[in-house]
Amino acid sequence: MTISASLVKELRERTGAGMMDCKKALQDANGDIEQAIEEMRKSGAAKAAKKAGRVAAEGIIRIVQDGQSVNICEINCETDFVAKDENFNAFAQKVMSALAANEVANVDELMSADGSVLESAIQELISKIGEKISVRRFTKATLDNNVGVYQHGDRIGVVVDLEGGDDTLAKDIAMHIAASKPVCVDESEVPAELLEKEKDIFIAQAQESGKPADIIEKMVAGRMQKYLKEITLLGQPFVKDPDQTVEKLLKSANAKVTSFIRYEVGEGIEKKVDNFAEEVMAQAKGE
């Protein structure tokens, strides 16, 4: 029988199992999702079903550079303890090898590459470790200029494409980005919706002062300029020399940052706050 993509998607969300495993299970169960889940649990393929509702906001960032080609990836788990586990790190190495060997555009394509080797590996790891594991995101980049790579432990990774300058400057800029978290290179790249949101906040705050409209307008303009310097790479004080901005540093070296990538473990993921007593009971019951 024909199994719809939406049904496969639902089973994936409920079990955490791979796409091909879900499709096969649904075919074997004649499209009955509850029966498919039951059979997958029996076979051990869906041990992740109990973990699917949990939040995997810990993990590691991995970067592999080969000349001008750089791959950066975030692999998540539930706890910092597992992020240090040798089995988890061995899986991360498999992910990076698969990234290097395949031209893939998204995580689904990566997981199903090479006959879904990674999908099988992640289910085996979940069964062994007992936590939700996921490959969250990756970027495959081939850069044209000096490549700057900086990794702060396992939690932050940065890749910089620097036109002009040298390898040392490229790495220094990457380290700065890791520490200072710019949103983009310069003001022209700041998303309009982000500017609108911040401006609305500044207007509301300024109006509470009770000052005239023309004064409020000047207050908001000043705060917006300060905000833009804080979130743009060029406007920030350079971490190694706060007396000069990154823009001045680059100009003195006749260099230009054309792009950068910054990954931090768990950024943007809303972490679930569990009741400690309930968590202990859940672990005692093996859930």
C-alpha positions as CSV (number, residue, x, y, z in Angstrom):
1,M,0.0,0.0,0.0
2,T,1.0,3.6,-0.4
3,I,2.3,5.3,2.7
4,S,1.8,9.1,2.8
5,A,4.7,11.4,3.7
6,S,2.6,13.0,6.4
7,L,2.1,9.6,8.1
8,V,5.8,8.9,7.9
9,K,6.5,12.4,9.4
10,E,4.1,11.8,12.3
11,L,5.7,8.4,13.1
12,R,9.2,10.0,13.0
13,E,8.0,12.8,15.4
14,R,6.5,10.2,17.8
15,T,9.3,7.7,17.8
16,G,12.5,9.6,16.8
17,A,13.2,6.7,14.4
18,G,14.7,7.2,11.0
19,M,12.6,8.0,7.9
20,M,13.3,4.6,6.2
21,D,12.6,2.7,9.4
22,C,9.3,4.5,9.8
23,K,8.2,3.9,6.2
24,K,9.0,0.2,6.5
25,A,7.2,-0.1,9.8
26,L,4.1,1.6,8.4
27,Q,4.1,-0.7,5.3
28,D,4.5,-3.8,7.5
29,A,1.6,-2.5,9.7
30,N,-0.6,-1.7,6.6
31,G,-0.6,2.0,7.6
32,D,-1.7,1.5,11.2
33,I,0.5,3.9,13.1
34,E,-0.2,2.5,16.6
35,Q,0.7,-1.0,15.4
36,A,3.8,0.3,13.8
37,I,4.9,2.0,17.0
38,E,4.2,-1.2,19.0
39,E,6.3,-3.3,16.6
40,M,9.1,-0.8,16.6
41,R,9.2,-0.8,20.3
42,K,9.4,-4.6,20.4
43,S,12.3,-4.6,17.9
44,G,14.1,-1.8,19.8
45,A,14.0,0.6,16.9
46,A,11.7,3.0,18.8
47,K,13.2,3.2,22.2
48,A,13.3,6.9,21.3
49,A,9.5,7.1,21.5
50,K,9.7,7.8,25.2
51,K,12.4,10.4,24.6
52,A,10.7,12.2,21.7
53,G,9.0,14.7,23.9
54,R,12.2,15.7,25.7
55,V,14.4,18.6,24.8
56,A,17.9,17.9,23.4
57,A,19.6,21.2,24.1
58,E,23.0,20.0,25.1
59,G,25.6,18.5,22.7
60,I,28.6,19.5,20.7
61,I,29.7,21.6,17.8
62,R,32.1,20.0,15.3
63,I,34.1,21.7,12.6
64,V,36.2,20.0,9.9
65,Q,38.3,22.1,7.5
66,D,39.9,20.8,4.3
67,G,41.6,23.7,2.6
68,Q,38.9,26.1,1.5
69,S,36.1,23.7,2.3
70,V,34.6,23.8,5.8
71,N,31.8,21.7,7.4
72,I,30.3,22.8,10.7
73,C,27.6,20.8,12.5
74,E,25.6,20.8,15.8
75,I,24.8,17.4,17.3
76,N,22.5,17.4,20.3
77,C,21.7,15.3,23.3
78,E,19.8,15.9,26.6
79,T,22.7,16.2,29.1
80,D,26.2,17.6,29.3
81,F,27.3,14.2,30.7
82,V,26.3,12.4,27.4
83,A,27.9,15.2,25.4
84,K,31.3,14.0,26.8
85,D,30.5,10.3,26.2
86,E,32.9,8.5,23.9
87,N,30.0,6.8,22.0
88,F,28.3,10.1,21.4
89,N,31.5,11.6,20.1
90,A,32.1,8.6,17.9
91,F,28.7,9.2,16.4
92,A,29.6,12.8,15.8
93,Q,32.7,11.7,13.9
94,K,30.4,9.5,11.7
95,V,28.3,12.6,11.0
96,M,31.2,14.7,10.0
97,S,32.5,11.9,7.7
98,A,29.1,11.6,6.1
99,L,29.0,15.4,5.6
100,A,32.4,15.3,3.9
101,A,31.4,12.4,1.6
102,N,28.0,13.6,0.5
103,E,26.4,16.6,-1.2
104,V,23.4,17.1,1.0
105,A,21.2,20.2,1.5
106,N,19.5,19.4,4.8
107,V,19.5,17.1,7.8
108,D,16.9,14.7,6.3
109,E,19.1,14.2,3.2
110,L,22.2,13.7,5.4
111,M,20.5,11.1,7.6
112,S,19.3,9.1,4.6
113,A,22.6,9.3,2.7
114,D,24.7,6.2,2.1
115,G,21.7,3.9,2.7
116,S,20.6,5.6,5.9
117,V,23.8,4.6,7.8
118,L,23.4,7.6,10.2
119,E,19.7,6.8,10.9
120,S,20.7,3.3,11.9
121,A,23.6,4.6,14.0
122,I,21.5,7.2,15.8
123,Q,18.8,4.7,16.8
124,E,21.5,2.3,18.0
125,L,23.0,5.1,20.1
126,I,19.7,6.1,21.6
127,S,19.1,2.5,22.6
128,K,22.5,2.3,24.2
129,I,22.6,5.8,25.9
130,G,18.9,6.3,26.7
131,E,18.7,9.9,25.7
132,K,17.2,11.8,22.7
133,I,20.0,12.3,20.2
134,S,19.6,14.5,17.1
135,V,21.6,16.1,14.3
136,R,20.2,19.7,14.5
137,R,21.9,21.6,11.7
138,F,25.0,21.9,9.6
139,T,26.6,24.2,7.0
140,K,28.8,23.0,4.2
141,A,30.9,26.0,2.9
142,T,33.5,26.5,0.2
143,L,35.2,29.8,0.9
144,D,37.1,32.0,-1.5
145,N,39.5,33.8,0.8
146,N,41.4,33.4,4.1
147,V,39.5,30.9,6.2
148,G,39.3,31.6,9.9
149,V,38.2,28.8,12.2
150,Y,37.8,29.0,16.0
151,Q,36.3,26.5,18.4
152,H,35.6,27.4,22.0
153,G,35.6,24.0,23.7
154,D,32.8,21.8,22.2
155,R,30.0,24.4,22.6
156,I,30.9,27.3,20.2
157,G,32.2,27.1,16.7
158,V,32.9,29.9,14.2
159,V,34.0,30.0,10.6
160,V,35.0,33.3,8.9
161,D,35.7,34.2,5.2
162,L,38.2,37.0,5.2
163,E,39.2,38.9,2.1
164,G,42.7,40.3,2.5
165,G,44.6,40.1,5.8
166,D,46.2,36.8,6.8
167,D,45.4,33.5,8.6
168,T,46.2,35.1,12.0
169,L,43.8,37.9,11.5
170,A,41.1,35.5,10.2
171,K,41.5,33.4,13.4
172,D,41.4,36.5,15.6
173,I,38.2,37.7,14.0
174,A,36.7,34.2,14.4
175,M,37.6,34.2,18.1
176,H,36.1,37.7,18.5
177,I,32.8,36.5,16.9
178,A,32.7,33.5,19.3
179,A,33.0,35.9,22.3
180,S,30.9,38.8,21.1
181,K,28.0,37.1,19.2
182,P,27.4,39.6,16.4
183,V,24.2,39.1,14.5
184,C,25.7,40.0,11.1
185,V,28.7,41.8,9.5
186,D,27.3,45.3,9.1
187,E,24.2,47.4,9.4
188,S,23.0,46.6,5.9
189,E,22.6,43.0,6.8
190,V,20.5,43.5,9.9
191,P,17.0,42.0,9.3
192,A,14.3,44.7,9.0
193,E,12.0,42.8,11.4
194,L,14.7,42.8,14.1
195,L,15.1,46.5,13.7
196,E,11.4,47.1,13.9
197,K,11.0,45.0,17.0
198,E,13.8,46.8,18.8
199,K,12.6,50.2,17.7
200,D,9.1,49.5,19.1
201,I,10.7,48.6,22.4
202,F,12.8,51.7,22.6
203,I,9.8,53.9,21.7
204,A,7.7,52.3,24.4
205,Q,10.5,52.8,27.0
206,A,11.1,56.4,25.9
207,Q,7.4,57.3,26.1
208,E,7.4,56.3,29.7
209,S,9.7,59.3,30.4
210,G,6.8,61.7,29.6
211,K,9.1,63.9,27.4
212,P,8.0,65.7,24.3
213,A,7.7,63.8,21.0
214,D,10.8,65.4,19.4
215,I,13.0,64.5,22.4
216,I,11.6,60.9,22.3
217,E,12.5,60.7,18.6
218,K,16.1,61.7,19.4
219,M,16.3,59.3,22.3
220,V,15.1,56.4,20.1
221,A,17.5,57.3,17.3
222,G,20.4,57.3,19.8
223,R,19.5,54.0,21.3
224,M,19.1,52.5,17.8
225,Q,22.6,53.6,16.8
226,K,24.0,52.1,20.0
227,Y,22.1,48.8,19.4
228,L,23.4,48.5,15.8
229,K,27.0,48.9,17.0
230,E,26.3,46.1,19.6
231,I,24.9,43.6,17.1
232,T,27.1,44.2,14.1
233,L,30.6,42.8,13.8
234,L,32.1,46.0,12.4
235,G,30.6,48.1,15.2
236,Q,31.9,46.1,18.1
237,P,35.0,46.8,20.1
238,F,37.6,44.2,19.2
239,V,38.0,41.8,22.1
240,K,41.8,41.8,22.0
241,D,41.9,45.7,21.9
242,P,38.6,47.3,23.0
243,D,40.0,50.7,22.1
244,Q,39.4,50.1,18.4
245,T,36.4,48.6,16.6
246,V,36.6,45.6,14.4
247,E,35.9,47.9,11.5
248,K,39.1,49.9,12.2
249,L,41.1,46.8,12.7
250,L,40.1,45.4,9.3
251,K,40.7,48.7,7.6
252,S,44.2,48.9,9.0
253,A,44.9,45.5,7.5
254,N,43.1,46.3,4.3
255,A,40.8,43.3,4.9
256,K,37.1,42.6,4.7
257,V,34.9,40.0,6.3
258,T,32.6,38.7,3.5
259,S,30.7,36.3,5.7
260,F,30.8,34.3,9.0
261,I,29.0,31.3,10.6
262,R,28.6,31.0,14.3
263,Y,27.1,28.0,16.0
264,E,26.5,27.7,19.7
265,V,25.1,24.5,21.3
266,G,21.4,24.9,22.1
267,E,20.9,28.5,21.0
268,G,17.3,29.2,20.2
269,I,16.1,26.0,21.9
270,E,13.6,26.5,24.7
271,K,14.8,24.3,27.5
272,K,12.3,22.4,29.5
273,V,12.4,22.8,33.2
274,D,11.5,19.5,34.8
275,N,10.2,18.9,38.3
276,F,13.3,17.3,40.1
277,A,11.3,14.8,42.1
278,E,9.3,13.7,39.0
279,E,12.6,13.4,37.0
280,V,14.1,11.1,39.7
281,M,11.0,8.9,39.7
282,A,11.0,8.7,35.9
283,Q,14.7,7.6,36.0
284,A,13.9,5.1,38.7
285,K,11.2,3.6,36.5
286,G,13.5,3.5,33.5
287,E,11.5,5.9,31.5
